[in-house]
Amino acid sequence: MALEQVFDCQRTLSRLRTGPLGKLLEGFCLWLLVGGFTRGCIRTHLSNVSHLNEYLGRGMARPRAMVTAYALTVFR
């Protein structure tokens, strides 16, 4: 799996795979690896997306069906 090529910590891997974007991050990581991004750069990108993933999933019983422009605007 692509995420295991970048992260060793099982807690981090679990966090990346949960939330509304969790199922997409494996493919995003693979795309970055194939694109020749460095491990450090990939970790930075996935960390940033992970924060967005946590924000989008916060306090929700089920994941959102889509991400709106407003949700991205208020994300900090």
N, C-alpha and C positions, 0 to 999 in steps of 0.2 A: 504494500500500500504506500502511496505517495507521502502521506502525513508522517508515517514512521521513518521515512528517509530524512525528515527535517526535525522531528521532535522525538525525544526518548521518554519523557515523563508521561506515564499513563493518565495522570490527572489532567494534564494539558490536552492530550489526545481525546479524552472523554469530553472535556469542555468544548473542544472544537467541533465535535460530532453531534452536539445537542443544539437545541434552539431552531428557529425558523430557517436559518441558513446552513445548519449543520450538514445536511446531505449534499450540499453544493461545494463544501470546502475541500473535499478530497479531489474533485475534478479541477478546482481552481489551483490547488497545490501541484497537481500533475502538470497542468498547463504551464505553470511557472517553472517547474523543473525542466520540462521539454524545451522551454524558451531560453534556457541557459542562465536563469537568474541564480545568484549565489545563495547558499543556505541562509546566510544572514539577512539578505534582502527578502527572501521568502518568509522567514520568521517575522520580519517587520510587517510585511503585507498581511500575513495571517493574523498577527496580533491586532492590527487595526480593524480588520474585518470581524474578528472575534468580539471586539468591543461593540461594534454595531450589532452583531448577532445577539449579544446579551441584552442590549438596549431594546431591540425589537421583540425579544421574547419575555421581557420583564413583566411580571404580573399577569400573564395571559394563561388561560386554561388550555388553549390550543394555539398553534402558530398562525400567523397572518397568512392569508391567501396571496396577498401581494403587498409590496412596499410602495407607499405613496411618496410623492415629492415632499409633502408636509412632514412625514415621519423623518425623512432625511434632513429637512431643514431644522427641525428642533433637536436633532441628535447632537450631543456635545461629547 
